[in-house]
Structures are given as C-alpha cells and as structure tokens.
C-alpha cells in the first residue's frame, strides 16, 4: 500500500500537466486498488486479482493482457519494476517507457519523480490534497465516534512492523500529554489493522477520553479518507505514514532500523528522526543487538514534541 500511495501525488501533478484529452490509466493489485479508484485522478484502474499468491497474480495478469494490449498505450511508466509490471510492459510494447530504480539509496518518492521525468513528459513534483469521489466519507466516520470536526486531530500510529521500528507506548502517552498542555482541546486518533490493538489498549488507558479508537474498523480507503482530516500524524514506518505525507498532512516520522534513505517522506510538511547517524544505523534487523531498540529509545517525548510542534505550526 505504501509503494502505491507514494506514486499518487506525482501522478496527480503529471495529470495536471498533460493535455486534457490524455488517457491516464493505472494497473495495480486488487488489494491496493480502492484508494486510486476513489480519487479523481485516473481514467481507469485495472486491478490484478489473486491476493498475495504470486501464481494467482500471474494468472490474472495474463488474463488482463488482451484488454491492455487493445488500449494501444503509447507510454508505460513502470513505477514498481517487479516481475508482473515487466511482463505487462514488454507485452504492451509501447513507443516509450521508463522503469523505477529499485535499489539506489534515494527516497522512493524521489525515484518515482525521476521515473516519470525519464519518460520525457517534463518536470513533476508532489501535488497532494487529493479530491475523493466521496469527499464526506472521512468526516462522517469521525463524527460517528464523537469528533466535532473542529478540534485539532492528531493521529498516533505505533505500527512499525518490527520491534526495532517501535517507539515505546509510554513515550506516545508522554508526547500526547505534552501536546495537550499546548493544545488542550486536541483529540488523538489511532486507526489501522488489529495488529496494533494491544498497543491501542495501552494508549486508551493512558489518554482516556482524549483518544478515539478506530483500529480494525476501517478499510484502507476509509483510513485514507479519515487521514484527510488530521492536523498532524506521528508515525512509525508504515503504509499509513505514507498515506499521510502523500496527502499533504503534517507528518512526523520515527525511523528505527528502517533505511530512511529509501522510505523517508518528502516535502516541507514532513519531518523525521532516524538512525543514520549511528554506527549500527539503518540495520534493517528485526531485533536490536543492544536489546533496547537503541536507535529509537534515545528520542525523548520532549524531543519528538518539539519537532512535531514546529512542523504543525508551520503548516
């Protein structure tokens, strides 16, 4: 999901620079299709079925190929550069094409930009603030849980996949209390998959009525719609983090073992703290050799609060 949403603000800028008659279609997996299908950007979104089973994905890709060939595409922007996308590009045999660089130590957003520009369509940049086809969906979900639509809404997202990408929950609570001292009407929100339900229970215990809990209650599209109403997102490395910064939401990111040179958010509305200054930094390991998540435990709630406050105030 993160890989997909990273491409959207650049494709939105491309859409604005192309002649109005240009057809811009997207091919993605069924799992990630709802978000691009529900924003005003693409003429058509093709979805590859098969879940996460590669053999099934391959079968459904071959079934899609006759429809894609019939469109006579003049250009293919391969923004993933994986086995399926290469098969499609070579079968379509367009006049021009470009291919995502998967390995350079450069942020994924920047590599997306370079891939689009390599096709010769002119310069592109980040163009967030998407227009949803159901613009009231996110606010309706929030109002249903009691949000008044005017208080600052800060999303807390302790969703890093490995323990080496996790900031302690006690730190999130301390951060939130510092934030409430500055902005006492703030409401905090946690949303995403049930994998963070245990952490959310701890947050609810520490923040009580200040926290809204939507964990396990939204689809990716609904989560994306809800995020459009956030005042700030404090997040570990996750798909939700990419949804936030690509939408132009002020996004403060905590990178632990993740390679921030690959995953970091871009633009003046984002900021991050990472491990690149440490000898063991960017290790990509699931467990910390120091047994204390060495790269994240050094960042105090006060430090994160000050960085987040600056980001929020300049938005």
ROMI-56217 format. One record per residue (C-alpha): residue number from 1; y, z, x. Coordinates in Angstrom, 3 decimals, padded with zeros to 6 digits. Each point is the difference from the previous one (the first is absolute). Example, Ala and Ser with C-alpha at 12.3 -4.5 7.8 and 13.67 -1.06 7.14 Angstrom:
+-----+----------+----------+----------+
! num !    north !       up !     east !
+-----+----------+----------+----------+
!   1 ! -004.500 !  007.800 !  012.300 !
!   2 !  003.440 ! -000.660 !  001.370 !
+-----+----------+----------+----------+
***
This chain:
+-----+----------+----------+----------+
! num !    north !       up !     east !
+-----+----------+----------+----------+
!   1 !  000.000 !  000.000 !  000.000 !
!   2 !  002.380 !  000.848 !  002.829 !
!   3 ! -000.611 ! -003.355 !  001.677 !
!   4 !  000.835 ! -001.788 ! -003.231 !
!   5 !  003.177 !  001.845 ! -000.952 !
!   6 !  001.420 ! -000.374 !  003.523 !
!   7 !  000.213 ! -003.764 ! -000.607 !
!   8 !  001.858 !  000.231 ! -003.326 !
!   9 !  003.626 !  000.703 !  001.061 !
!  10 ! -000.149 ! -002.877 !  002.490 !
!  11 ! -001.506 ! -002.373 ! -002.554 !
!  12 !  002.671 !  001.075 ! -002.479 !
!  13 !  002.685 ! -001.014 !  002.491 !
!  14 ! -001.836 ! -003.281 !  000.621 !
!  15 ! -000.115 ! -000.639 ! -003.754 !
!  16 !  003.810 !  000.298 ! -000.186 !
!  17 !  000.506 ! -002.500 !  002.832 !
!  18 ! -002.370 ! -002.669 ! -001.319 !
!  19 !  001.097 ! -002.744 ! -002.427 !
!  20 ! -000.477 !  001.195 ! -003.621 !
!  21 ! -002.692 ! -002.595 ! -000.628 !
!  22 ! -002.215 !  001.319 !  002.816 !
!  23 ! -003.349 !  001.383 ! -001.108 !
!  24 ! -000.898 !  003.275 !  001.746 !
!  25 ! -003.521 !  001.269 ! -000.681 !
!  26 ! -001.898 !  002.958 !  001.429 !
!  27 ! -003.682 !  000.405 !  000.796 !
!  28 ! -001.205 !  003.584 !  000.386 !
!  29 ! -002.960 !  002.207 ! -000.872 !
!  30 ! -000.423 !  001.181 ! -003.598 !
!  31 !  000.519 !  003.604 !  001.112 !
!  32 !  003.547 ! -000.721 !  001.197 !
!  33 !  000.995 ! -002.631 ! -002.589 !
!  34 !  001.613 !  002.223 ! -002.714 !
!  35 !  003.219 !  000.732 !  001.924 !
!  36 !  000.899 ! -003.597 !  000.976 !
!  37 ! -001.119 ! -001.185 ! -003.451 !
!  38 !  002.508 !  002.340 ! -001.655 !
!  39 !  003.162 ! -000.717 !  001.965 !
!  40 !  002.268 ! -003.006 ! -000.420 !
!  41 ! -000.877 ! -001.838 !  003.196 !
!  42 ! -003.017 ! -002.331 ! -000.160 !
!  43 ! -000.752 ! -002.974 ! -002.220 !
!  44 ! -003.669 !  000.943 !  000.013 !
!  45 ! -002.170 !  002.686 !  001.589 !
!  46 ! -003.603 ! -000.925 !  000.761 !
!  47 ! -002.369 !  002.961 !  000.291 !
!  48 ! -003.205 ! -000.012 !  002.031 !
!  49 ! -002.630 !  002.033 ! -001.817 !
!  50 ! -002.901 !  001.861 !  001.606 !
!  51 !  001.462 !  003.451 !  000.610 !
!  52 ! -000.472 !  001.060 !  003.615 !
!  53 ! -003.289 ! -001.871 !  000.408 !
!  54 !  000.701 ! -002.770 !  002.493 !
!  55 ! -002.888 ! -002.224 ! -001.124 !
!  56 !  001.252 !  000.130 ! -003.587 !
!  57 !  003.562 ! -000.647 !  001.166 !
!  58 ! -001.248 ! -003.025 !  001.904 !
!  59 ! -001.808 ! -001.321 ! -003.087 !
!  60 !  003.045 !  000.355 ! -002.230 !
!  61 !  002.209 ! -001.583 !  002.658 !
!  62 ! -002.211 ! -003.091 !  000.021 !
!  63 !  000.172 ! -000.099 ! -003.799 !
!  64 !  003.810 !  000.065 !  000.181 !
!  65 !  000.318 ! -002.717 !  002.619 !
!  66 ! -000.138 ! -003.033 ! -002.366 !
!  67 !  002.934 !  001.434 ! -002.014 !
!  68 !  001.976 !  000.628 !  003.180 !
!  69 ! -000.701 ! -003.437 !  001.453 !
!  70 !  001.101 ! -001.604 ! -003.288 !
!  71 !  003.472 !  001.550 !  000.412 !
!  72 !  000.627 ! -002.154 !  003.102 !
!  73 !  001.909 !  002.715 !  001.824 !
!  74 !  002.279 ! -001.323 !  002.716 !
!  75 !  000.192 !  003.293 !  001.883 !
!  76 ! -002.149 !  003.100 !  000.461 !
!  77 !  001.401 !  003.275 !  001.347 !
!  78 ! -003.066 !  001.963 !  001.093 !
!  79 !  001.412 !  003.532 ! -000.026 !
!  80 ! -003.363 !  001.725 !  000.565 !
!  81 ! -001.898 ! -002.223 !  002.449 !
!  82 ! -003.476 !  001.130 ! -000.969 !
!  83 ! -003.233 ! -001.912 ! -000.566 !
!  84 !  000.722 ! -000.815 ! -003.648 !
!  85 !  003.596 ! -001.074 !  000.550 !
!  86 ! -001.002 ! -002.285 !  002.873 !
!  87 ! -002.690 ! -001.647 ! -002.144 !
!  88 !  002.527 ! -000.632 ! -002.747 !
!  89 !  002.651 ! -001.352 !  002.339 !
!  90 ! -002.382 ! -002.374 !  001.770 !
!  91 ! -001.431 ! -001.239 ! -003.301 !
!  92 !  003.402 ! -000.615 ! -001.577 !
!  93 !  001.063 ! -001.833 !  003.166 !
!  94 !  003.755 !  000.225 ! -000.608 !
!  95 !  002.624 ! -002.032 !  001.816 !
!  96 !  001.363 !  003.174 !  001.594 !
!  97 ! -001.296 !  003.539 !  000.448 !
!  98 !  000.605 !  003.195 !  001.927 !
!  99 ! -002.267 !  002.944 !  000.749 !
! 100 !  000.625 !  003.753 !  000.262 !
! 101 ! -000.290 !  001.551 !  003.482 !
! 102 ! -002.504 !  002.812 ! -000.477 !
! 103 !  000.116 !  001.613 !  003.419 !
! 104 !  003.492 !  000.101 !  001.539 !
! 105 !  001.498 !  003.516 !  000.375 !
! 106 !  002.714 ! -000.850 ! -002.531 !
! 107 !  000.613 !  001.452 ! -003.469 !
! 108 ! -001.947 ! -001.797 ! -002.748 !
! 109 !  003.197 ! -000.764 ! -001.885 !
! 110 !  001.507 ! -001.678 !  003.034 !
! 111 ! -003.168 ! -002.031 !  000.542 !
! 112 !  000.168 ! -001.048 ! -003.658 !
! 113 !  003.574 ! -001.166 !  000.495 !
! 114 ! -000.934 ! -001.961 !  003.106 !
! 115 ! -002.942 ! -001.631 ! -001.793 !
! 116 !  002.233 ! -001.266 ! -002.802 !
! 117 !  002.691 ! -001.215 !  002.386 !
! 118 ! -002.597 ! -001.742 !  002.194 !
! 119 ! -000.681 ! -002.366 ! -002.893 !
! 120 !  003.543 ! -001.342 !  000.360 !
! 121 !  001.420 !  001.251 ! -003.295 !
! 122 !  002.990 !  001.692 !  001.577 !
! 123 !  000.808 !  003.655 !  000.680 !
! 124 ! -001.244 !  002.726 ! -002.342 !
! 125 !  000.601 !  003.718 ! -000.188 !
! 126 ! -000.912 !  002.964 ! -002.183 !
! 127 !  001.073 ! -000.444 ! -003.611 !
! 128 ! -001.198 !  003.078 ! -001.953 !
! 129 !  000.937 !  001.168 ! -003.523 !
! 130 ! -002.684 ! -001.889 ! -001.891 !
! 131 !  000.393 ! -001.019 ! -003.638 !
! 132 ! -003.029 !  001.215 ! -001.907 !
! 133 ! -001.169 ! -001.928 ! -003.049 !
! 134 ! -000.208 !  003.364 ! -001.792 !
! 135 !  003.121 !  001.695 !  001.412 !
! 136 ! -000.315 !  003.151 ! -002.135 !
! 137 ! -003.608 !  000.765 !  000.916 !
! 138 !  000.713 !  002.436 !  002.856 !
! 139 !  002.700 !  001.968 ! -001.805 !
! 140 ! -002.165 !  000.304 ! -003.109 !
! 141 ! -002.802 !  001.552 !  002.059 !
! 142 !  002.415 !  002.471 !  001.569 !
! 143 !  001.632 !  000.917 ! -003.303 !
! 144 ! -003.442 !  000.652 ! -001.442 !
! 145 ! -000.486 !  002.830 !  002.516 !
! 146 !  003.437 !  001.482 ! -000.601 !
! 147 !  002.309 ! -001.748 !  002.469 !
! 148 !  003.542 ! -000.391 ! -001.360 !
! 149 !  000.787 ! -003.182 !  001.915 !
! 150 !  003.029 !  001.422 !  001.824 !
! 151 ! -001.156 !  002.790 !  002.353 !
! 152 ! -000.780 ! -001.002 !  003.608 !
! 153 ! -003.687 ! -000.957 !  000.223 !
! 154 ! -001.710 !  000.518 !  003.363 !
! 155 ! -003.545 ! -001.288 !  000.474 !
! 156 ! -002.262 !  002.009 !  002.304 !
! 157 ! -002.936 ! -002.046 !  001.249 !
! 158 ! -002.489 !  001.925 !  002.207 !
! 159 ! -002.418 ! -002.931 ! -000.094 !
! 160 ! -000.808 ! -000.839 !  003.631 !
! 161 ! -003.668 ! -001.008 !  000.126 !
! 162 ! -001.013 !  002.065 !  003.049 !
! 163 !  000.819 !  003.606 !  000.863 !
! 164 !  001.877 ! -001.343 !  003.035 !
! 165 !  002.433 ! -001.634 ! -002.440 !
! 166 !  000.579 !  003.137 ! -002.079 !
! 167 !  003.027 !  002.284 !  000.121 !
! 168 ! -000.901 !  003.495 ! -001.196 !
! 169 !  000.488 !  000.631 ! -003.724 !
! 170 !  001.859 !  003.220 !  000.852 !
! 171 !  002.534 ! -002.217 !  001.763 !
! 172 !  000.495 ! -002.140 ! -003.102 !
! 173 !  000.648 !  003.135 ! -002.035 !
! 174 !  002.467 !  001.325 !  002.573 !
! 175 !  001.730 ! -003.400 !  000.087 !
! 176 !  000.285 ! -000.003 ! -003.792 !
! 177 !  001.540 !  003.476 ! -000.028 !
! 178 !  002.585 ! -001.066 !  002.571 !
! 179 !  000.759 ! -003.039 ! -002.149 !
! 180 !  000.416 !  002.172 ! -003.110 !
! 181 !  002.557 !  002.141 !  001.814 !
! 182 !  002.101 ! -003.151 !  000.426 !
! 183 ! -000.871 ! -001.720 ! -003.288 !
! 184 ! -001.251 !  002.658 ! -002.431 !
! 185 ! -000.591 ! -002.400 ! -002.935 !
! 186 ! -002.456 ! -002.126 !  001.994 !
! 187 ! -003.414 ! -000.746 ! -001.444 !
! 188 ! -002.918 ! -000.752 !  002.310 !
! 189 ! -002.785 ! -002.407 ! -000.867 !
! 190 ! -003.489 ! -000.622 !  001.325 !
! 191 ! -001.932 ! -003.087 ! -001.078 !
! 192 ! -002.845 ! -002.090 !  001.324 !
! 193 ! -003.771 !  000.275 !  000.036 !
! 194 ! -002.118 !  003.072 ! -000.677 !
! 195 ! -000.695 !  000.250 !  003.742 !
! 196 !  003.122 !  002.160 !  000.299 !
! 197 ! -000.707 !  002.174 ! -003.056 !
! 198 ! -000.855 !  003.073 !  002.109 !
! 199 !  003.230 ! -000.308 !  001.975 !
! 200 !  001.927 ! -000.479 ! -003.224 !
! 201 ! -001.405 !  003.247 ! -001.394 !
! 202 !  001.432 !  001.816 !  003.023 !
! 203 !  003.363 ! -001.691 ! -000.482 !
! 204 !  000.050 !  001.018 ! -003.673 !
! 205 ! -000.753 !  003.581 !  000.953 !
! 206 !  002.894 !  000.014 !  002.474 !
! 207 !  002.569 ! -001.941 ! -002.034 !
! 208 ! -000.961 !  000.884 ! -003.580 !
! 209 !  002.316 ! -001.563 ! -002.613 !
! 210 !  001.807 ! -002.087 !  002.612 !
! 211 ! -003.047 ! -002.285 !  000.466 !
! 212 ! -001.283 ! -002.795 ! -002.236 !
! 213 ! -003.636 ! -000.992 !  000.486 !
! 214 ! -001.133 ! -003.564 ! -000.749 !
! 215 ! -002.933 ! -000.056 !  002.432 !
! 216 ! -002.839 ! -002.099 ! -001.378 !
! 217 !  002.046 ! -000.908 ! -003.079 !
! 218 !  001.559 ! -003.318 !  001.011 !
! 219 ! -001.201 ! -003.448 !  000.970 !
! 220 !  001.480 ! -001.558 !  003.154 !
! 221 !  002.382 ! -001.991 ! -002.193 !
! 222 !  001.096 !  003.131 ! -001.885 !
! 223 !  000.480 !  001.897 !  003.264 !
! 224 !  002.124 ! -002.882 !  001.285 !
! 225 !  002.089 !  000.086 ! -003.187 !
! 226 !  000.479 !  003.772 !  000.260 !
! 227 !  001.094 ! -000.266 !  003.633 !
! 228 !  002.932 ! -002.191 ! -001.018 !
! 229 !  001.608 !  003.173 ! -001.399 !
! 230 ! -000.453 !  002.159 !  003.115 !
! 231 !  003.023 !  001.318 !  001.872 !
! 232 ! -002.035 !  000.582 !  003.183 !
! 233 ! -003.614 ! -000.301 !  001.116 !
! 234 ! -001.473 !  002.283 !  002.666 !
! 235 ! -003.325 ! -001.491 !  000.982 !
! 236 ! -002.801 ! -000.209 !  002.475 !
! 237 ! -001.481 ! -003.401 !  000.865 !
! 238 ! -001.310 ! -001.447 ! -003.270 !
! 239 !  000.295 ! -002.885 ! -002.439 !
! 240 !  002.449 !  001.996 ! -002.111 !
! 241 !  002.290 !  000.303 !  003.021 !
! 242 !  000.078 ! -003.793 !  000.359 !
! 243 !  000.706 ! -000.370 ! -003.729 !
! 244 !  003.024 !  002.274 !  000.438 !
! 245 !  001.786 ! -001.604 !  002.952 !
! 246 ! -000.674 ! -003.554 ! -001.150 !
! 247 !  001.710 !  000.990 ! -003.278 !
! 248 !  003.128 !  001.167 !  001.811 !
! 249 ! -000.653 !  003.690 ! -000.722 !
! 250 !  001.200 !  002.418 !  002.750 !
! 251 ! -003.295 !  000.688 !  001.759 !
! 252 ! -000.693 !  002.676 !  002.618 !
! 253 ! -003.370 ! -000.545 !  001.688 !
! 254 ! -002.118 !  002.356 !  002.110 !
! 255 ! -002.332 ! -001.878 !  002.336 !
! 256 ! -002.710 !  001.973 !  001.747 !
! 257 ! -002.744 ! -001.907 !  001.760 !
! 258 !  001.078 ! -003.271 ! -001.631 !
! 259 !  001.487 ! -002.699 !  002.203 !
! 260 !  003.552 ! -000.002 ! -001.278 !
! 261 !  000.741 ! -003.258 !  001.827 !
! 262 ! -002.308 ! -001.665 ! -002.550 !
! 263 !  000.668 !  002.014 ! -003.132 !
! 264 !  003.592 !  001.228 !  000.169 !
! 265 !  002.369 ! -000.734 ! -002.869 !
! 266 !  003.027 ! -002.172 !  000.666 !
! 267 !  003.581 ! -000.084 ! -001.207 !
! 268 !  002.870 !  002.511 ! -000.054 !
! 269 ! -001.513 !  001.764 ! -003.030 !
! 270 ! -003.002 !  001.263 !  002.007 !
! 271 ! -000.617 !  002.446 !  002.836 !
! 272 ! -003.097 !  001.306 !  001.742 !
! 273 ! -001.300 !  002.609 !  002.415 !
! 274 ! -002.978 ! -001.017 !  002.085 !
! 275 ! -002.181 !  000.813 !  003.006 !
! 276 !  001.012 ! -002.864 !  002.296 !
! 277 !  001.789 !  002.361 !  002.423 !
! 278 ! -003.200 !  001.961 !  000.742 !
! 279 ! -002.600 ! -000.875 !  002.672 !
! 280 ! -002.617 !  000.122 ! -002.768 !
! 281 !  002.219 ! -001.750 ! -002.549 !
! 282 ! -001.098 ! -002.815 ! -002.303 !
! 283 ! -003.598 !  001.011 !  000.698 !
! 284 ! -001.359 ! -001.273 ! -003.367 !
! 285 ! -002.638 !  002.735 !  000.136 !
! 286 ! -001.321 !  001.793 ! -003.095 !
! 287 !  000.017 !  003.419 !  001.708 !
! 288 !  002.470 !  001.516 !  002.454 !
! 289 ! -001.283 !  000.899 !  003.462 !
! 290 !  002.373 !  002.982 ! -000.049 !
! 291 ! -001.478 !  001.112 ! -003.358 !
! 292 !  003.436 !  000.538 ! -001.540 !
! 293 !  001.292 ! -003.476 ! -000.985 !
! 294 !  002.099 !  000.229 !  003.133 !
! 295 !  002.308 ! -002.889 ! -000.868 !
! 296 !  001.061 !  001.277 ! -003.447 !
! 297 ! -000.143 !  003.789 !  000.287 !
! 298 !  003.017 ! -000.122 !  002.366 !
! 299 !  002.269 ! -001.304 ! -002.774 !
! 300 !  001.434 !  002.972 ! -001.881 !
! 301 !  001.042 ! -000.125 ! -003.678 !
! 302 !  003.606 !  000.467 !  001.160 !
! 303 ! -000.222 ! -003.060 !  002.278 !
! 304 ! -001.485 ! -002.174 ! -002.730 !
! 305 !  002.530 !  001.316 ! -002.512 !
! 306 !  002.944 ! -000.898 !  002.240 !
! 307 ! -001.290 ! -003.538 !  000.594 !
! 308 ! -000.704 ! -000.440 ! -003.721 !
! 309 !  003.398 !  001.364 ! -001.017 !
! 310 !  001.806 ! -002.463 !  002.237 !
! 311 ! -002.064 ! -002.855 ! -001.422 !
! 312 !  000.655 !  001.114 ! -003.587 !
! 313 !  003.737 !  000.462 !  000.480 !
! 314 !  000.511 ! -003.440 !  001.526 !
! 315 ! -001.912 ! -001.765 ! -002.786 !
+-----+----------+----------+----------+
***
